[in-house]
Amino acid sequence: MNPQEPYLPPTASAPSPAAAPAAAARGPSSFERGMAQLTAALVRERRSDRRWRVFLRLAWLLLFALIAWALFASRTHGSAASGPHTALIEVRGEIAADTEASADGLVAALKNAFEDPAARAVVLRINSPGGSPVQAGIVNDEIRRLKALHKKPVYAVVEEMCASGAYYIAVAADQIYVDKASLVGSIGVLIDGFGFVGTMDKLGIERRLLTAGDNKGMLDPFSPQNERQKAYAQAMIDQIHQQFIKVVKDGRGQRLKVTPDTFSGLFWNGEDAVRQGLADQFGNLDHVAREVVKAEEVIDYTPKENVAERLAKRFGASIGAGAVRAMRAWSPIR
């Protein structure tokens, strides 16, 4: 070392220019790549979750809007007619408590139609195989009561079928119109079921039935038929059958041509039904409104299940659960 030169401590040598491109060529490490992928996945999940929450909120709002519209539409139903018109009520499908042809729905429609002063007459358009004698009886009684109260005629128009409980309702009308090929009648009552006793014996299955009351297991399909209970059930439906027969006779009066088959449960086409007095004439809804009622404008008073009600029934539970989840996610408290 030259004594004239100052002492300098040794320093780390600068990397060579060739080292930097080599490091760049290696790219990100596996750890860095994994973190980038994890970050991207989290971002995608957050976006998807946000879109799903927005969708659920919009669906819930749409459901509320549809229900509000349905309530408004039901309140204004039938009010559009300002002049004389024919009031239509549809009787379609099975007549039972939880169907479109339930007594509750039909009675409400009948009251609205009869109470509307612009409705010149009420037309029941029927296409039904029947159903509950109780539900049909309620409707029959209400038609006769409203006719006497409002002095307004009622006509039944049969499309494809008017059988059993549907005919129970139809005979309350002043006149019954049919098509030549309509099916009319089936004035009878039944209790049906199955018996599985023989099958259980073959399979080695033992029926264990405990009852408090000798007749509590009456008509049990897995037990041998009890003749005393069978006779009791037969007497019960015979009594209901007689009630049905009386309603038909009261409704049809002298027009009915009774034969041994009239109340046997048989049904006939429209042509034979007119011949036997089960129906009066041939005609459809337009014919009756135009030629009989003399009011061509037809207003439908039938209570109908609308889009909002179907959504509420079919998807209400799932949408409600989704809305709860969305509201929880929306809340700042978790």
C-alpha positions in Angstrom: 0.0 0.0 0.0 1.3 3.4 -0.9 1.6 5.5 2.3 0.6 8.6 0.3 -2.8 7.2 -0.6 -5.7 7.2 2.0 -7.0 3.8 3.2 -10.4 2.8 1.9 -12.3 -0.2 3.4 -13.3 -3.0 1.0 -16.8 -2.8 -0.4 -19.1 -5.3 -2.0 -18.6 -5.6 -5.7 -21.5 -4.4 -7.9 -23.4 -7.2 -9.7 -22.3 -7.8 -13.2 -24.6 -6.5 -15.9 -25.3 -10.1 -17.0 -26.9 -11.1 -13.6 -30.0 -8.9 -13.9 -31.4 -10.4 -17.1 -30.8 -13.9 -15.7 -32.9 -13.0 -12.6 -35.6 -11.6 -14.8 -35.7 -14.7 -17.0 -36.5 -16.8 -14.0 -39.9 -14.9 -13.5 -42.0 -14.9 -10.3 -41.5 -17.6 -7.8 -44.0 -20.4 -7.1 -45.1 -18.6 -4.0 -45.8 -15.4 -5.9 -47.7 -17.3 -8.5 -49.8 -19.0 -5.8 -50.6 -15.7 -4.1 -51.7 -14.2 -7.5 -54.0 -17.1 -8.2 -55.5 -17.0 -4.7 -56.1 -13.2 -5.0 -57.8 -13.7 -8.4 -60.0 -16.4 -7.0 -61.0 -14.3 -4.1 -61.9 -11.4 -6.4 -64.0 -13.6 -8.6 -65.8 -15.1 -5.5 -66.5 -11.6 -4.2 -67.9 -10.5 -7.5 -70.1 -13.6 -7.8 -71.4 -13.2 -4.3 -72.2 -9.5 -4.9 -74.1 -10.3 -8.1 -76.1 -13.1 -6.4 -77.1 -10.7 -3.5 -78.2 -8.1 -6.1 -80.2 -10.8 -7.9 -81.9 -12.0 -4.8 -82.8 -8.4 -3.7 -84.3 -7.7 -7.2 -86.2 -11.0 -7.2 -87.7 -10.2 -3.7 -88.7 -6.7 -4.8 -90.3 -8.1 -8.0 -92.3 -10.6 -5.9 -93.6 -7.9 -3.7 -94.5 -5.8 -6.8 -96.4 -8.7 -8.3 -98.3 -9.4 -5.1 -99.2 -5.7 -4.8 -100.4 -5.7 -8.4 -102.4 -8.9 -7.8 -104.2 -7.4 -4.8 -105.0 -4.2 -6.8 -106.2 -6.3 -9.8 -108.4 -8.4 -7.5 -110.0 -5.3 -6.0 -110.8 -3.9 -9.4 -111.9 -7.2 -10.9 -115.2 -7.0 -12.7 -115.5 -3.2 -12.4 -114.5 -2.5 -16.0 -118.0 -3.3 -17.4 -120.1 -0.1 -17.4 -123.1 -1.4 -19.4 -125.3 -4.5 -19.5 -123.3 -7.7 -19.8 -123.3 -11.4 -19.2 -121.6 -12.5 -16.0 -119.4 -15.6 -16.6 -118.2 -18.0 -13.9 -116.0 -20.9 -14.8 -116.4 -24.3 -13.1 -113.3 -26.2 -14.2 -111.5 -29.3 -13.0 -112.1 -31.1 -9.8 -114.6 -29.6 -7.3 -112.7 -29.7 -4.0 -111.7 -27.4 -1.2 -108.2 -26.5 -2.4 -108.9 -26.3 -6.2 -109.9 -23.5 -8.6 -113.5 -25.0 -8.4 -113.7 -24.8 -4.6 -116.9 -23.6 -3.0 -115.2 -20.6 -1.4 -114.0 -19.3 -4.8 -117.2 -20.0 -6.7 -119.5 -18.6 -4.0 -117.5 -15.4 -3.9 -117.7 -15.1 -7.6 -121.4 -15.8 -7.6 -122.0 -13.0 -5.0 -120.1 -10.5 -7.1 -121.9 -11.4 -10.2 -125.4 -11.3 -8.7 -124.8 -8.1 -6.9 -123.6 -6.3 -10.0 -126.6 -4.4 -11.4 -125.1 -4.4 -14.9 -125.0 -8.2 -15.0 -128.2 -9.3 -16.8 -127.7 -13.0 -16.1 -125.1 -15.4 -14.7 -123.6 -18.1 -16.9 -121.8 -21.1 -15.4 -119.4 -22.5 -18.0 -118.7 -26.1 -16.8 -116.0 -28.5 -17.7 -115.6 -30.8 -14.7 -115.7 -34.5 -13.8 -117.2 -33.6 -10.4 -115.7 -34.0 -6.9 -116.8 -33.3 -3.4 -120.6 -33.6 -2.8 -120.1 -31.1 0.1 -118.5 -28.5 -2.0 -121.0 -29.0 -4.8 -123.9 -28.8 -2.3 -122.6 -25.5 -0.9 -122.5 -24.0 -4.4 -125.9 -25.4 -5.4 -127.5 -23.9 -2.2 -125.9 -20.5 -2.8 -127.1 -20.3 -6.4 -130.7 -21.0 -5.4 -130.4 -18.5 -2.5 -129.0 -15.7 -4.8 -131.5 -16.4 -7.5 -134.4 -15.9 -5.1 -132.8 -12.8 -3.6 -131.8 -11.0 -6.8 -134.3 -12.4 -9.3 -131.6 -12.9 -11.8 -131.5 -15.9 -14.2 -128.7 -18.5 -14.2 -127.7 -20.6 -17.1 -125.2 -23.5 -17.2 -123.2 -24.1 -20.4 -121.4 -27.5 -20.6 -118.3 -27.9 -22.6 -116.6 -31.4 -22.6 -117.9 -32.7 -19.3 -120.5 -32.1 -16.6 -120.5 -35.1 -14.4 -121.3 -36.1 -10.8 -120.7 -33.1 -8.5 -120.5 -30.7 -11.5 -124.0 -31.8 -12.5 -125.0 -31.3 -8.9 -124.1 -27.6 -9.4 -125.6 -27.4 -12.9 -129.1 -28.4 -11.9 -129.4 -25.2 -9.8 -129.4 -23.3 -13.1 -132.6 -22.3 -14.9 -131.5 -23.9 -18.1 -128.6 -26.2 -19.1 -127.0 -25.9 -22.5 -124.7 -28.6 -23.9 -122.9 -29.6 -27.0 -124.0 -32.7 -28.8 -120.9 -34.5 -27.7 -120.7 -33.3 -24.1 -120.7 -35.9 -21.4 -123.5 -35.3 -18.9 -124.7 -37.2 -15.8 -123.0 -39.7 -13.5 -125.5 -39.2 -10.8 -124.1 -41.4 -8.1 -121.7 -41.5 -5.1 -118.7 -43.7 -4.5 -116.0 -44.5 -1.9 -113.0 -46.2 -3.5 -109.8 -47.7 -2.2 -107.6 -50.8 -2.3 -107.2 -54.0 -0.3 -103.6 -55.2 0.3 -104.3 -58.1 2.6 -103.6 -60.9 0.1 -100.4 -59.2 -1.0 -99.2 -58.8 2.6 -99.9 -62.5 3.3 -97.8 -63.5 0.3 -94.9 -61.2 1.4 -95.2 -62.3 5.0 -96.1 -58.9 6.3 -98.1 -58.6 9.5 -100.5 -55.7 10.0 -100.4 -54.3 13.5 -103.2 -51.8 14.1 -104.2 -50.5 17.5 -107.5 -48.5 17.8 -109.5 -47.0 20.6 -113.0 -47.6 19.3 -114.2 -50.6 17.4 -114.7 -48.7 14.1 -111.7 -46.4 14.2 -109.9 -48.6 11.7 -112.9 -48.7 9.3 -112.0 -49.3 5.7 -108.3 -49.7 6.5 -106.8 -51.1 3.2 -104.3 -53.3 5.1 -107.0 -55.1 7.2 -109.6 -57.7 6.2 -112.9 -56.1 5.2 -115.4 -56.0 8.0 -118.9 -56.8 6.7 -120.7 -54.7 9.3 -118.5 -51.7 8.6 -119.0 -52.2 4.8 -122.8 -52.2 5.3 -122.5 -49.0 7.3 -120.4 -47.3 4.6 -122.9 -48.5 1.9 -125.8 -47.1 3.9 -124.0 -43.8 4.3 -123.3 -43.3 0.5 -126.8 -44.5 -0.3 -128.1 -41.6 1.9 -125.9 -39.1 0.1 -127.1 -40.6 -3.2 -130.7 -39.9 -2.2 -129.7 -36.3 -1.4 -128.2 -36.0 -4.9 -131.3 -37.5 -6.5 -133.6 -35.0 -4.7 -131.4 -32.1 -5.8 -131.6 -33.2 -9.4 -135.4 -33.7 -9.3 -135.9 -30.3 -7.6 -133.7 -28.6 -10.2 -135.0 -30.3 -13.3 -138.7 -30.8 -12.3 -141.0 -32.0 -15.0 -138.4 -31.8 -17.7 -136.6 -34.9 -16.3 -137.6 -38.1 -17.9 -136.7 -40.7 -15.2 -135.6 -44.2 -16.3 -134.0 -47.0 -14.4 -130.6 -45.7 -15.5 -131.1 -42.1 -14.7 -129.6 -42.3 -11.2 -127.5 -45.3 -11.7 -124.2 -43.4 -12.2 -124.3 -43.7 -16.0 -123.4 -40.7 -18.2 -124.6 -39.7 -21.6 -123.6 -37.5 -24.5 -125.3 -34.1 -24.9 -127.8 -35.4 -27.5 -129.1 -38.1 -25.2 -129.0 -35.7 -22.2 -131.4 -33.3 -23.9 -133.6 -36.2 -24.9 -133.8 -37.4 -21.3 -134.3 -34.0 -19.8 -130.9 -33.8 -18.1 -130.2 -30.8 -20.3 -132.4 -28.3 -22.2 -130.9 -27.2 -25.4 -127.7 -27.1 -27.5 -125.6 -24.0 -27.3 -122.3 -22.5 -26.2 -121.4 -19.4 -24.2 -121.6 -17.0 -27.1 -124.9 -18.3 -28.2 -126.4 -18.0 -24.7 -125.0 -14.4 -24.2 -126.2 -13.3 -27.6 -129.5 -15.1 -28.1 -130.7 -15.8 -24.5 -129.3 -13.2 -22.2 -129.3 -10.5 -25.0 -126.0 -9.1 -23.7 -123.1 -10.1 -25.9 -120.4 -8.5 -23.7 -119.1 -11.2 -21.4 -117.4 -10.3 -18.2 -115.5 -13.1 -16.3 -116.1 -13.0 -12.6 -114.1 -16.2 -11.9 -111.4 -15.8 -9.2 -108.2 -16.8 -11.0 -104.8 -17.6 -9.6 -102.5 -15.0 -11.2 -98.8 -14.9 -11.8 -98.0 -13.4 -8.4 -100.0 -16.1 -6.5 -98.3 -18.8 -8.4 -94.9 -17.3 -7.7 -95.7 -17.0 -4.1 -96.8 -20.6 -3.8 -94.1 -22.2 -6.0 -91.1 -20.1 -5.3 -92.0 -18.1 -2.2 -90.1 -20.3 0.2 -86.9 -20.5 -1.8 -86.9 -16.7 -2.6 -87.7 -15.9 1.0 -84.8 -18.0 2.2 -82.6 -16.3 -0.4 -83.8 -12.9 0.7 -83.0 -13.6 4.3 -79.5 -14.6 3.3 -79.2 -11.5 1.2 -80.4 -9.2 4.0 -78.0 -10.9 6.4 -75.2 -10.3 4.0 -76.3 -6.7 3.5 -76.4 -6.0 7.2 -73.2 -4.5 8.7 -73.6 -6.8 11.7 -72.6 -10.4 11.1 
